[in-house]
Amino acid sequence: MRLAWEFDWPGSRIEPAVTSLAWTGDAESGLLASGNESGVVGITLTHFSPPHSSDSARYNFNLRGHHSAVSCVTWNRAKGKLASSDQSGVIYVWARNEERWSVELVNERGVKVKDVNWSMCGTAALICYEDNFVLIGSASGQRVWSTNYPANQNVACGVWLNAQLVVIAFANGNLQLLSNDGANLSERKLCEDDELVRIVSPPNDERMAILAKSGIVFILHSFDQVDPYIFEDVGVSTIDWTSDGKYLAAITPHGEIYILDDEARLIHRDCIHVPHGRKVTAFTWAHEGRALIVAVGGNIHVARVYPRVPSLYRLLSYKVWKLIGGDGSKVESLAIPRAEKDTIKEYDHHIIRCEIPSNSGVHNFVSSLSDSRSYCTIKWNVTSGRSFSLCIEHLGGLVPILLGRLVSRVRPRFHINIHPSLSCHSPLETPLLFSGAYSRVEDTASIPQTSSLNRHSIPRLSLWRRSTRRLRALISRRVARPIDAPLAHVSSNLSCTNFKVTASLDNTPTLIANVAYKTSVLHLQPRQMTVRLTDIDDPGEDWELLRSWAGKYCEMKEVVAAVERKGISKKRWHDELEDIDFIDGGGERGEEEELLRDHEEQNTEETSEIINDEDAKTKLDGIKEELNELQRRVDLIEKKAITRPDVKKELRQVSKSLKKIKAAVSDGKSNRRVYTLHNKTPFWNEHNQVYQLDFGGRVTQESAKNFQIEFDGTQSLQFGRIEGGAYTLDFRRPFSPIQAFSIALASITQRLK
């Protein structure tokens, strides 16, 4: 057996830590459920092989509802539902409804849940509570059977063997076999001086694996088996079967992975990196035993499982892929055949679907447009209190990509940049200066000595707090940090009714958005906002437009050159002008064919160079100097003594077209559209006496700042408040991430309703 681990990928680190994992699906595709410390449940699409066609449908769902850490997530494979429980004992059953997951059932006893397990047919669930209460409930929420065990029988967990049999494991080492209606069928003692903590069984199989607190693993092929198979002396913390029951994975807190067969014989041993002070928090099999997913806090490790030893060809391809940094695009620089290059590139596919940009591609991502919808969360940074992070939702957690730093409060201004966690060089972290209520500064050599630092210490807590704030403010003002230039600026007027967003990105105009609010001081109407959005699609990518620019430029260049070469004078201007074929002119061709024959070959080569070169936009930018000279020559010709009004008209058309092309080639602004958009008007709920909008479950708190914007009849931007002082932000074309984030910051800062 061999485990091929995916290299460090953009979605492999999320916040906060993952506490539980569960997977359902088939050999090629499936759904990965995750629970984390913040109480969010994530459902993410997985593909073992690259999909045949690109799909813009939503692939990740962050489900909010729990108010404490999620302790367990488990799939009802038959019904396609998900059950999740948290530390406070609340159980939610989630069901999919078109493009969203919603709560179907809620169970709350106020007691912590130890284990939740669905039957194979999906019609019932076994729930074990910390107070020794055990119940079996139907999928519709009805209680089928329940009992309360005595205090000396500490219930640890339970599992379904099939649709009729249930096994309950107790901390004292006992096992109890029950029918689905609660009848006690059999009991046995598994171990004397150890506690049982977990029991698992393959679907519709009487085999079971039991984990003891000491790390010993017991495997039984039937409940009545006298001598269990034992795997011990490794300190295992969690176990799980593959869907076919062929392999059992046993993992220690320090990342050691043991793959066993159904007789507890070791087949393969592997290890993942676990940072000091952390441990493995969850793991699950996926794709019918072809993949293994392990969570170490917020770090996700994914491996492809090869039951047999792979071929030397596969091993070498994987080794090369790792040596080039896990980036298949770098393989093009290697002198190897095309078939081997394609094989190495296959390792770039990640089993867990992820559209988070890499560190090197984040700049292009934040300034690009996409037809697929992005689901993000704006998180207020509590430690600084002056910045917001735009995070992509992934696996129930968040991956930050942009940071908006408030630089002025009186007249709100934000600087937007790439989040430090994705920058090539992160800003220097301020050293921890205080470790207790009366701790002293350990090192102030790099801090300018001012009067605020030379005061004598007074052992009073309130004074110490004031001194701490002053010192932190001093450090933030005086200590230099290598901060990159902002990608965008968000500024407003004094009344916060008009916001301007400017950017310093490549191939984008300076002004990318403008937001204006119609004030309603008495709060008699909902907030009204108007957004003027600049289309930031790069015109350099439009090859037809480039071809048009190049062709018009060469034609006009020949017009001016021919006019000057013929020798323009007051007497002969009319005669010479008739021989020139203007761009907008028609009629028969005469001597102009002979006139331009000398330059025909030169024109063909120049146009071909402009159009066919890979860096066509750079070539067009180089034309600007010649365009300036051509403009001067056209102006000079137009000033000459010309009496015929139609000739003047033709020359004015040439001059006007030349100016337009010059502006287009210079910065592309004349070809960028500006959209004027308005927020969707909410409807009045007479019963609740409030204005409402349908946010599809993405917004959980009422706020006047919540809004939606539609473009071409489709919702393109949605912003709303959730718990914890955070906001959700969903957007698609024509909004880029940096434009959507800027508009959201304007809404957060705007003071009037």
N, C-alpha and C positions, 0 to 999 in steps of 0.2 A: 504494500500500500504506500501511497505517496500523497502528501498534502502540498499543493502549490498555492502559496499565499499571494494575494493581490498586494502589489506595492502601494506605498503611501498615495492615496487618492484624495481629491478635494472633500468628499463627504465622509471621510474616515474619522473626523474629529467634530463632535457636536457638543453643545451645552444645553442643559446640564447632563449629569451622568445617567446612563441607561441602567435600569434596575431589573428589567424583565424583557424576554424575547419569546416570540412564538411565530411559527410559519405554517402556511397552508398553501396548497396548490398541486401542480403536477411536475413532471420531470423538466419541463422547459420554462414555465412561468408560474408565478405565485404571488402571494402577499405576505410581507413581513410586518408583524405587529411588534411594537416596542412601548414600554412604559418607562418614565423617567422620574427623577426626584422632584420635579416641579408639579407633578400630577397630570402631565400631558401624555396622551396616548397617540402614537404615530402608526400609520398604515402606509407602507411603501411598496411599490411594484418591484418585482425582481424578475430577471431574465437570465437563464443559464447561458444561452447563446444570443448573439446579436439578433434583434428582431428583423424580419425581412423588409419591413417598411417603417418609415418614421411615423410616430404617433404623437400628435399635439395634445392628446387628452391628459387630464390631470393624473399625475402618477404618485403624488404624496398627499397625505391628509394628516394634519395635526388636530386631534380631537381634544377639546378642553371641556372639563366638567368636574374632575377631581380637584379637591382642595388640599390634598396631602400626597406624599410620594406613592406612586403606583407600586404595589407589591406583587401583582400577578396579572398576566394577560394569557388567555387561552382561547383557541379557536373551536367553534362548532363547525367542523368540516362539512357535515351533511347539509346544514342550513345556511352556511356562509355567514355566520354571525360571530361576533367577538365579545367575550366577557372580560372585564377588567375590574380589579379591586384595589383599594388603596389602604393606607395604614389606619385610617379611621373606621374601616369596615364597610364602606360604601361600595356596592357592586353595580356596574353599568353593563347592560347588554346593548351593543351597537349593531345596527343593521344598515345596509347600504340602500339608499333611495336615489336612483339616477346618479347624479354627480356629487352626492354628499353622503356622509355617514351621520346618522342621527341616533339618539338614545331611544331604544325600544322599551326597555324595562329598567327599573331601579329597585334595588334591594338594600335596605339600610336597617341594621339592628343596633348600631352603635358599638359593636364588638369587632375587633380585628379579625380578618379572615386569614386562615392559614393556607387553605388550598381550595381551588375550584377546578372541577374536572367534568367535561361533557361526555355523555354516552356516545357510542359509535354511531347510533342512528340519529343523534342530535335532538332527541325528544325530551331528554332530561339532563339535569346537572347535579353533581354531587358537591356540596359545600361544607367545609369543615371550619369551625370557628375556634377562637382561642379559649373560650369558656367551655369547651367540650361539647358544644351543641353541633349536631350533624343533621343535615336535611337533604332531601332529594326533591328538587322542584322541576316542574315541566318547563318546556321552552316558552310557554305562554305566560309563565309567572305563577302558576298554581302550585301549592305545596302538595307533594305526593306522599311524603313520609318524613318524619323527623324524630329525633330522640336526643336526650341530654345524658351523656355518660357521667358517672360519678367522678369526683375530683381525683381519686387515686388512679384513674385510667385517663392519662393525659393523651388526648387525640393529637396525632402528629400530621397525618395526611391520609388521602384515600385515592383510589383509582378504580375505573371500570375495567373488568376483564372482558366482558361482552355486554350485550343489551340487558342481560338478566342478573349478572353477578357483579358484586362490589366488594372490594377488599379495603378494610380500614387498618391503618398502622398506628400503633400506640408508642409513646415514648419509652415505656417499660420493656419493649422488645416483643410485644405480642402482636399477632395478626388475627383479624377476624373476617370471616367470609360471610357476606350477607346477600340476600336476594334483593331485587329492586324494590320490593315492598317492605323491606326492613326486617325480614325473618332471619334469625341467626342460624346459619348452616354449619359452621365449623370454626374452631379456634385452634391456634398453635403458638408455641413459644419459639421465636427465631434466634434470639440471643439473650444472655443473662445479664451481663454487666455493661450494657451499652444502650443508647437511645436511638430509636429510628427517627429519621428526619425527612426522608423522601422515598416515594415509591412510584415507579413508572412501569408502563406496560405497552407493547406495540398494539396497534389497532386490531380488534377482534382476535386476540391471542391470549392464551392463558399464561404465557411466560411473563415473568415480572422481575424487576431489579429493585432491590431495596438498599438504600444508603443509610449507614449508621453515622452517628455524630463523630465517632473516632476516625472516619474516613474509610471504613471497610465496606465493600460492595458485596451483597449477596444476590445470587441469581437462582430463581426457581423456575422450572419448566412447568410445574403445576403446583397448586396450593398444598397438596399432600406429599410433595417430594420430601423425603426424610433428610437427606444430606444436601444442603445447597452448595452451589459452586461459589467460591470465595475469592475475591481479589482484595489484597490488603497491603499495609505498610507503605502507602503513598500519600495519605492525607487528602483524599478526594473530598470536594465540597459540593459537587452537583453532578448529576448523571442524566442521560436521555438516550432513548432508542432511535434508530432510523425507522422510517415508516414501514419497512418490510420486516423489521425485527432481526436483521442480519448482524448489525453491529451495535454496540453500546459504547457511547463516548463518556469517559469519566475525566473530569477536569479538576485540578487543584487550584487554590486561591492564587498561587504564584505563576499560573500560566502553563503548567505541565499538562499535556493532553495525552490520554491513554485510550486507544481504540481496542475494545475487547470483542470476542465472539460470544455466543450465547452460553458458553461454558467457562466464562471468565478467563480465557486465555488471551494473553497480550498479542495483538497483531501488529500494532504500530505505536510508536511514541514520538511525540513532537512537542515543541515548546514555542510560546510567543513571548514577546517582551512585555513585562509588567513593571512600570516605574516603581521606585521605592516608595513605600507607604500606601500603595494602592493594591487592588486585588481584582480578580475576575468577578464580575457582577451578574452576568447572564450569558447563556449560549443556547443555540438551537441548531438542529439539522435542517437542511433545505433541499428542495429539488430531489426528493426521494433518495436521500443519502449521498447525492453527488456534490453537495456543498456543506460547509460548516461555518457558522457565523458566531463569533465570540465578542462580547463586550467587556472592556476593561474601563469602567467608568464611562467617560465620553468618547473613548477610542474604540472604533469598530474594526475588527479583523475578520477577513473573509478568505476562505480557502476552497479551492477545487479539490475534490477527493477522487483520487485514482485508485480503485480497489486493487489493481495489479500494478506492478512496477512499470512505469511508462517506458516507451522506447528511448533509446539514446538520443534520437532526433528531437523528441519532445523535451528531454531533460536539457539538452544543449540550447534549444531555442528559448526555454524559460530562463536559463542562466544568462544568456546574452541580453534578454529583455531586462533583467534585474541590473546588469552591469551598465546599461545605458540609462539608468534612472527610472525605469518603468514608463518610458515615453516612446511609443512605437514610431513617432515621427522622426526620431533621430536615427532610425535604422537606414534611412535613405543615404546617409553618408558612408555606410559600410559597403565594402566591395564583396558582396555576396549575391547569389542569384535571386531573382524576383520571387520565386516560390518560397524561399526561406524568409525573405522580408515580409511576405504576407502572413506567414505562420507566426512570426514574432509580433506582428501588429495585432493578431487575434487576442493577445494577452491584455491589450488596452481596454477591452470590454469588461465593465464591472458588473457583477451579478446584481448588486443593488442599484437600481436605476438612480442616476444622479445627474442633474444638470447644473451643478455648482461649478463655476469656473476655477481653473487652476491659478496658482499665484502669478504665472506669466501671462495668462489670458484675461485677468480680471479687468484690466483697463479697457480692452475691447468690449467686454461683456457689459460694463456699466454704461457705455455710450452707444450700444447697438439696440436695434428693435427686433422683436420676436412676435410671431403670430401665436405662439403658445403662451398661456397665462402664467405669470409668476406669482407665487403665494409667499408673502414675506411678513415679518413682524418687526415693528420699530420698538426697540427696547431702550428705555431710559437708563443711563449709566448712573447708578445710585452713588457710587464712590466719588465721582467728580461732580455730578449734579448739573453739569453745563454741556452735556453732549448726549447725542442719540445715535444708536447703531441700527443700520438697516440689515436685517438678518434673513437669509433664506430658510424657510422651514424644511426640515429634513429629518426623517426618522423620529418624529416627535420632539426633536430638539431644534436648535438654531445654529446657523453658520453665518457669522458676520461678514459683510462685504464692504459696506460703506460706513463712514463715521462723520456725523454732522456736529461740529463743535460751535457752540454759541460764543461769539466773541464780543457781543454787545447786547445789553439787556434793555437799555433806555430806548434805543432805536434798533430793534432786533436785527442781528446779522449773523449768518452762519457761514462757516467754511466747511466744505465737503471734500473729503479725501478718502482714499482707500483705507480700509480698516488696518490698524497696525499689525494684526495677526496675519494679514495677507501680503504686507509690504515686503519688499526685498530686504530691507533693514528696519527692524522695529525701533521705535524711539527708546532711548535709554530710560530704564525704569528708575523712578525715584527710590533711593534706599529707604528701608524701614527705619525711621529715626526713633520711634517710640514703641516700647514693648510693654509698658505698664503705666499705671496712673502717675508715678513719680519718676519715670525713667529719664535719663539725661541724654543729650545729643552725643552720639558716639564719634562722629566725624563731621566737622564743620569747616574743614580746610578749604573746600571748594566753594563755600558760601560767602559772599561779601559781608564783611563785618560792619554792621550798622548798629545804631543805637538800640534797635528792637531786639538784638541778640545779646547785648551786653548787660541786660538787666539781671539783678540778683533773683534767684529762685525763691519763691514763697510757697510753702507747703499748703496751698489751698487749691482744691480741685477746680473751682470756677476760674481762678486765675490761670491755672495750668491749661485749661481748655482754651481760654482766650489766646494764650501764648502759642498753643499748638496751631490754632487757626492762622495766626499771624505768620508763623514760621512757614506753614504750607503755602500761604499766599505769596510770601517772599520768594520761596523756591520756585514757584510757578512763574513768577515775573522775572527773576534774575538768572536762573540756571538755564544755560543754552541747551537746546535739544535739537538733534537733526531731524526736523519735521519737513516733509516734502511740501512743495507748493500746492495749494488747494486746487482741486480739479474744477470746483464750481463755487460760486458765491451766491448767497441768498441775502438780499437786503430789502428793507422796507422803509416806508415813510414813518413819521412820528406817530400817526394814528393807527398804524398797522392795517391799513385798508388797501395798500398797494404793495405788491412784492415783485421784485425783479430778480431773475435768475440768470447769471452769466457764467460762462464756462471757458476754460482754457484747454480744451481737448483738441487733439489733432483732427483735421477734416470736419470740424463742426463750426457753426457760426458762433459769434460771441454771445449774443442774446438767445437763449434757448427756451425761455418761458417767461410769462408775465401773469400774475394772479391779482385780480382786483375783487374786492368785497364791497357789496352794497350794505351799508350800515343800517342797523335796526336798533336804535338805542333803547326803545321801549319794549323790545323783544316781542313785537306784535306779529312778526313774520319770521319764517325760518331763514337761515343764512342763505344768501345768494352770492355766488361767486362766478366770475368769468375768467377763463384761462385762455390766453393766447399762446399757443404751442407751436414752436418751430420744428418742422420736419427735419430731423438730423440725419436722414439717410444720405450717405456719401454719394454725391453725383459722379464721382470718379468711378463708381462701380457700374454705372449705366453706359455700356459700350456704345449703344446706338447714339446717345447724346454726345459722347466723345467723337464718334465718327462725323456727326453733323457739325460739331465745332471745328474739327480739323478741315473738313471740306469747305465750309464757308470761309474759314481763315485763308486757305490757299487761293480760293477764287478772288477774294478781295485784294489779296496781296498782288495778284496778277493784274487786276484792274488798275490799281494805282501805278504799278510799275509800267504798264503799257501806256498809260496816259502821259507819264513823265518822259518815257523814252521817245515818244512821238514828237516831243517838243511842243509844248503848249504855248500859244501866243493869242493875241486878241483876234488876229485875222484868221488863223487856221483852226481855232478851237472847235468851231461848229463842224468842220469837215472831219477832223480827227475823232470827234466824239461819236459820230455815226458809225465808225468802224469798230467800236468797242462793244462787246456783249456784256452788258451789266447783269448782275445777279437777278434782278427783278424785271429785266427787259425781255422783249420777245422779238419776233420778226425773223428776217432772213439773215444768214451769216454771210459775210463777205471777206474783206481783207483781214478780219480779226483772226482767221484760222492761220494765215501766214504769219500774222503778228505774234501769235502765242506759240507757234511751232517750236521756236528755239527753247522755250521754257517748259515744254510738255513733259520731257523726260525728268527734269528736275522736280516738277510738281508731283509726278507719280511717286518718285522715291521719297520725297518729303512726307506726303500723305501716308504712304505705307509705313514709314518709320513711326509716325505719330500714332497710328491706329494699332499696329501689330506689336509694338513693343509692350512687354509685360508691365512696365511702369509708365503707362500712357499718361496718367495724370501729371507725373513729374515732367514729361515732355511738354505737356500743355502749359505747365507753370513756367517753363523756360521760354515760352513764346511771349510772355508779357513785355519783355524789353522791346522786341520787334513791334508789338502792337502799339506801344507808346510812340515809336518812330513813325509807324504807318498813320497813326492818328494825326501827328503833326503834319505829315505830307498831304493828307486829305484836306486838312484845314487850310493849308497853303494854296492848294489847287482851287478850293472853293472861293478864296478871296480874289482870284484873278478876274479880269474883266470878261464876264459871261453875260450875254444879253438875253439868251433864250431862257424863259422860265422853266420849260420842261427839263433842260439840262441841269439847272439848279436843283430841281426836285429830285432828279436821279442821284446827284451827288449828296444831297441831304440824306437820302435813303441809305446810301453807302456809309456815310458818316454815322448815322444812327445805329445801323446794324453792327458796325465795327465797335461802337461803344458798348453795345449790349453783349457782344461776344467777349470783349475785353473784361467786362465785369464778371461774366460767367466763368471764364478761364481763371481769373484772378482768385476768386474765393468761392464760387458756386452759389453765392447768396441769391442771385437773381432767379435760380432754379429751385430754391427751397421754398416750400409752401408754408404758410402760417395758418393754423387752424384756430378758429374761435369756438371754444367749447363752454358749456354751462353745466353746472351741477343739476342733477335730476331733482325735480320738485317733489318733496315728500307729501304723502297724503295725510289728511287729518283723521285721527281715530276718535270718533265722538265718544265712545265708551270710556276710553282711558284719558281723554283730553290731552293727547300728545300727537306730534307729527311722527310718522313712521316711514321706514323704508325696509325692503326685504334684502337683508344682507346674506341670506343663505346660511345662517348659523355661524358666520365668521365674526360677528360683532356681538358682544355679551353685555355691554353697558350703554345706557343712554347718554348722549352727548350732543351738543349743538355743533360740534366739530365733525361729526360723522357725515360723509357725503359719498355720492356716486356720480360718475361722469360717463356718458355714453358717446360713442363715435360710430357713425354709420349704422345706427340702430342696435349696436352691440355694446354691452357694458365693457369699458376699457380701463376704468380706474375705480377702485373702491377703497375707502379709508374709514376705519372705525375703531372705537376704543374697546379694550378688553380689560380684564382684571390685572392688578399689579402695576397700574400706571403705564401699560404698554398699549400699542395700537397694531392692528392688522392693516396691511397694504397689499392689495392685489392689482396687477396691471398687465397690460399687453399693448401691442402696437395701437396707436402711434406714440406711446410713452416709453421712453428708455428708463432703465433703473435710476439713473441720476436725475432725470426730469421728474419722475414720480416721487422720489425721495424729497426733492426740493419742494414740490407742491405740498407734500405731507407736512414738512417742517413749517411751511407758511401757515397751514391750517392749525398746527399745534400752537404756534406763537400768536396767531390772530386773537385780539382781545375782545372785540365786539362780536355780538351774536350774529 
